[in-house]
C-alpha cells in the first residue's frame, strides 16, 4: 500500500467551526427571507380578500340602486343623508326602496319592494357587546311583511327607517373609512350633489329631486355613483387609525383604497 503523501491532511477543528458558523449564518438568513416572504404573502392575501369583499359590497349597492322602485307618485324612493361616525365625518347613509328582482315595464308588484338601508357603523361585527370595534358597512332590510304599510308611500324615508335596527347579520365589509353616493345629471357633468370636496344629501321622490333641501332644477338625475374607501392594513395602519395615532385624512391619502361604480338611475315608470 502506498503511504499518503505529505501534503494530504484532514480538516482542522478551526476549519470545521468556521464552516459551521458560515452555515448557521446562511441558515438564519434563509429563515429570515422565508419568514418575510410568508409575512408579505399573508399581508397581500389579506389585502386581496379585503378588496374583493369591498368590490362585492359596491356591486351590491349598485344593484340595489339599479332596481330602485322609482315612481312618478309623490313618495320618496331614495334618501341619502349625512352622518358622522366616531371621527369618520360626512359619510352617507343610504335609504331606498328597491325591487327584489326583474320586473316588466308595466306597474310592478308592490310585494317585491324591499326597504334597504346602508350605513357605516363603528362596532364589533362579531359580538354585540364586544370591544373590538371596527368601521364597517352594514346593509339592513326591513321585514317584507311591513314594507308596504310602513315604507311605501312615505314622503320622507328617514322617519320609518329610524326604527329599523341593524344586526350583526347585516355586516358587509370592514375597515371602511368613507362611503358616498354621488348623483349626476349627465355622464360628462360634475356631480349635482357635490360642493367642493363634500358630497351633499339628496332625495328622490316622484319626478323631483332635492339636493341639500333645495329642489334640483337642472337636468334629470341620470346616474348614481357609489364609492367606498377601505383602509388597507399596511404599516399597522388599521390599529394606528383605531388608536388615533393616524388621522382620517392621512389614512385616506396613504392607506385608503377607493372603489367606485356608476349606475343609471331608473326613471319613474308608473
C-alpha positions as CSV (number, residue, x, y, z in Angstrom):
1,X,0.0,0.0,0.0
2,X,1.3,3.4,-0.9
3,X,1.5,5.7,2.1
4,X,-0.3,9.0,1.9
5,X,1.7,11.9,0.6
6,X,2.9,14.5,3.0
7,X,0.5,17.2,1.6
8,X,-2.7,15.2,2.4
9,X,-4.3,16.2,5.7
10,X,-7.8,16.3,7.4
11,X,-9.9,19.4,8.2
12,X,-8.7,21.1,11.3
13,X,-11.1,21.9,14.2
14,X,-10.9,25.7,13.4
15,X,-11.9,25.0,9.7
16,X,-14.9,22.9,10.9
17,X,-16.0,25.6,13.3
18,X,-15.7,28.3,10.6
19,X,-17.8,26.1,8.2
20,X,-20.4,25.6,10.9
21,X,-20.6,29.3,11.6
22,X,-20.9,30.2,7.9
23,X,-23.6,27.5,7.6
24,X,-25.5,28.9,10.6
25,X,-25.4,32.4,9.2
26,X,-26.7,31.2,5.9
27,X,-29.5,29.3,7.6
28,X,-30.5,32.3,9.7
29,X,-30.5,34.5,6.6
30,X,-32.6,31.9,4.7
31,X,-35.1,31.6,7.6
32,X,-35.4,35.3,7.7
33,X,-36.1,35.6,4.0
34,X,-38.7,32.8,4.1
35,X,-40.3,34.4,7.1
36,X,-40.5,37.8,5.4
37,X,-41.9,36.2,2.3
38,X,-44.6,34.4,4.2
39,X,-45.5,37.7,6.0
40,X,-45.7,39.6,2.8
41,X,-47.7,36.8,1.2
42,X,-50.1,36.7,4.1
43,X,-50.5,40.5,4.1
44,X,-51.1,40.5,0.3
45,X,-53.7,37.8,0.7
46,X,-55.4,39.8,3.4
47,X,-55.4,43.0,1.3
48,X,-56.8,41.0,-1.7
49,X,-59.6,39.5,0.4
50,X,-60.5,42.9,1.8
51,X,-60.5,44.4,-1.7
52,X,-62.6,41.6,-3.0
53,X,-65.1,42.0,-0.2
54,X,-65.3,45.8,-0.8
55,X,-65.8,45.2,-4.5
56,X,-68.7,42.8,-3.7
57,X,-70.2,45.4,-1.4
58,X,-70.0,48.1,-4.0
59,X,-71.7,45.8,-6.6
60,X,-74.5,45.0,-4.1
61,X,-75.2,48.7,-3.5
62,X,-75.1,49.4,-7.3
63,X,-77.5,46.6,-8.0
64,X,-80.0,47.9,-5.4
65,X,-79.8,51.4,-6.9
66,X,-80.3,50.0,-10.4
67,X,-83.5,48.3,-9.1
68,X,-85.0,51.5,-7.5
69,X,-88.7,51.4,-7.0
70,X,-88.9,54.8,-8.9
71,X,-92.4,56.1,-9.2
72,X,-94.0,59.3,-10.5
73,X,-96.2,59.3,-7.5
74,X,-95.2,61.8,-4.8
75,X,-93.4,59.4,-2.4
76,X,-89.7,59.1,-1.7
77,X,-87.8,56.2,-3.0
78,X,-84.2,57.3,-2.4
79,X,-82.8,59.3,0.5
80,X,-79.1,60.0,1.0
81,X,-78.4,61.5,4.4
82,X,-75.0,62.5,6.0
83,X,-73.7,61.1,9.2
84,X,-70.6,61.4,11.5
85,X,-69.4,58.0,12.9
86,X,-66.9,58.2,15.7
87,X,-64.4,60.6,13.9
88,X,-65.2,59.5,10.4
89,X,-67.1,62.5,9.2
90,X,-69.7,63.2,6.5
91,X,-70.3,59.7,5.4
92,X,-73.5,58.8,3.6
93,X,-76.4,56.8,4.9
94,X,-78.4,55.4,2.0
95,X,-82.2,54.7,2.4
96,X,-84.1,53.3,-0.6
97,X,-87.0,51.3,-1.9
98,X,-85.7,48.7,-4.3
99,X,-87.2,45.7,-6.2
100,X,-86.1,42.2,-5.3
101,X,-85.8,41.1,-8.9
102,X,-86.5,41.8,-12.5
103,X,-89.9,43.3,-13.4
104,X,-91.6,44.3,-16.6
105,X,-92.0,47.9,-17.8
106,X,-95.6,48.0,-16.6
107,X,-96.6,48.6,-13.0
108,X,-94.7,46.1,-10.8
109,X,-95.9,44.0,-7.9
110,X,-95.6,46.1,-4.7
111,X,-94.9,42.9,-2.8
112,X,-91.4,42.7,-4.4
113,X,-90.4,46.1,-2.9
114,X,-87.7,46.0,-0.3
115,X,-86.8,48.8,2.1
116,X,-83.0,48.8,2.3
117,X,-80.6,50.8,4.4
118,X,-76.8,51.1,4.0
119,X,-75.0,52.5,7.0
120,X,-71.4,52.9,8.2
121,X,-71.0,51.9,11.9
122,X,-68.2,51.6,14.4
123,X,-68.8,48.5,16.4
124,X,-67.7,44.9,17.0
125,X,-69.0,42.9,14.0
126,X,-69.0,39.6,15.9
127,X,-70.1,40.3,19.4
128,X,-72.8,42.9,20.1
129,X,-71.2,43.7,23.5
130,X,-67.6,43.3,22.3
131,X,-65.0,45.9,22.3
132,X,-63.0,45.0,19.2
133,X,-64.7,47.8,17.2
134,X,-64.0,48.4,13.6
135,X,-65.6,50.6,11.0
136,X,-67.8,48.6,8.7
137,X,-70.6,48.9,6.2
138,X,-73.9,47.3,7.0
139,X,-76.9,46.5,4.9
140,X,-80.3,46.2,6.6
141,X,-83.6,45.1,5.0
142,X,-87.0,45.8,6.5
143,X,-89.2,42.8,7.1
144,X,-91.2,42.1,3.9
145,X,-94.4,42.0,5.9
146,X,-94.5,45.7,6.8
147,X,-92.6,47.2,3.8
148,X,-95.8,48.0,2.0
149,X,-97.5,49.5,5.0
150,X,-94.6,51.3,6.7
151,X,-92.3,52.4,3.9
152,X,-94.1,52.6,0.6
153,X,-95.9,55.9,0.1
154,X,-93.8,57.9,2.6
155,X,-92.8,61.4,1.7
156,X,-89.7,61.1,4.0
157,X,-88.0,57.7,4.3
158,X,-85.9,58.9,7.3
159,X,-88.9,58.5,9.6
160,X,-89.8,54.8,9.1
161,X,-86.1,53.9,8.7
162,X,-85.4,55.4,12.2
163,X,-86.8,52.3,13.8
164,X,-85.0,49.8,11.6
165,X,-82.4,48.0,13.8
166,X,-79.0,47.0,12.4
167,X,-77.9,43.5,13.4
168,X,-74.6,41.7,13.2
169,X,-76.0,39.7,10.3
170,X,-76.2,42.9,8.2
171,X,-72.3,43.3,8.2
172,X,-70.9,43.5,4.7
173,X,-67.2,44.6,4.9
174,X,-64.9,46.1,7.5
175,X,-62.3,48.8,7.7
176,X,-64.4,51.2,5.6
177,X,-63.5,54.8,6.3
178,X,-65.7,56.5,3.6
179,X,-69.0,55.8,1.9
180,X,-70.5,58.2,-0.5
181,X,-73.3,58.4,-3.1
182,X,-73.0,61.0,-5.9
183,X,-75.7,61.7,-8.4
184,X,-75.1,63.1,-11.9
185,X,-77.4,64.9,-14.5
186,X,-75.2,63.5,-17.3
187,X,-72.1,61.4,-17.6
188,X,-69.9,64.3,-18.6
189,X,-71.0,66.7,-15.9
190,X,-69.8,67.0,-12.3
191,X,-72.0,65.6,-9.5
192,X,-75.1,67.5,-8.8
193,X,-74.8,66.9,-5.1
194,X,-71.1,68.0,-4.8
195,X,-70.0,71.2,-3.2
196,X,-66.2,71.3,-3.4
197,X,-64.9,68.0,-1.9
198,X,-68.1,67.5,0.2
199,X,-71.0,65.4,-1.1
200,X,-74.4,66.8,-0.2
201,X,-77.6,64.9,0.8
202,X,-80.0,64.0,-2.0
203,X,-83.6,62.9,-2.0
204,X,-85.6,61.5,-4.9
205,X,-89.4,61.4,-5.0
206,X,-91.9,61.3,-7.8
207,X,-90.4,63.2,-10.7
208,X,-88.5,65.6,-8.5
209,X,-85.2,65.7,-6.7
210,X,-83.8,67.7,-3.8
211,X,-80.1,68.5,-3.2
212,X,-79.4,69.6,0.3
213,X,-83.0,70.6,0.8
214,X,-83.2,72.7,-2.4
215,X,-85.2,71.5,-5.4
216,X,-82.9,70.4,-8.3
217,X,-84.0,72.4,-11.3
218,X,-81.3,71.3,-13.8
219,X,-81.3,68.2,-16.0
220,X,-82.8,65.0,-14.7
221,X,-80.5,62.9,-12.5
222,X,-79.4,60.1,-14.8
223,X,-76.5,58.4,-12.9
224,X,-75.6,57.5,-9.3
225,X,-72.0,56.7,-8.3
226,X,-71.3,54.5,-5.3
227,X,-67.9,54.9,-3.8
228,X,-66.3,53.1,-0.8
229,X,-62.9,53.6,0.7
230,X,-61.3,50.8,2.8
231,X,-58.3,51.2,5.0
232,X,-55.6,48.7,3.8
233,X,-53.7,47.2,6.7
234,X,-50.2,48.2,5.8
235,X,-47.7,49.6,8.3
236,X,-50.2,48.7,11.1
237,X,-52.5,51.4,9.6
238,X,-55.7,49.9,11.0
239,X,-54.5,49.7,14.6
240,X,-52.9,53.2,14.3
241,X,-56.1,54.6,13.0
242,X,-58.2,53.0,15.7
243,X,-55.9,54.3,18.4
244,X,-56.0,57.9,17.0
245,X,-52.3,57.9,16.0
246,X,-53.2,58.1,12.3
247,X,-55.6,60.8,11.3
248,X,-58.5,60.4,8.9
249,X,-57.1,62.5,6.0
250,X,-53.7,60.8,6.2
251,X,-55.4,57.4,6.4
252,X,-57.4,58.2,3.3
253,X,-54.4,59.5,1.3
254,X,-51.8,57.0,2.3
255,X,-53.6,53.8,3.0
256,X,-57.1,54.2,1.5
257,X,-58.2,52.1,-1.4
258,X,-61.2,53.6,-3.2
259,X,-63.7,51.6,-5.2
260,X,-66.5,53.1,-7.2
261,X,-69.3,52.1,-9.5
262,X,-71.6,54.3,-11.6
263,X,-75.1,53.0,-12.4
264,X,-78.1,54.6,-14.2
265,X,-80.8,56.0,-12.1
266,X,-84.1,54.4,-13.1
267,X,-86.7,56.9,-14.4
268,X,-90.2,56.8,-12.9
269,X,-92.4,54.5,-15.0
270,X,-95.7,54.2,-13.2
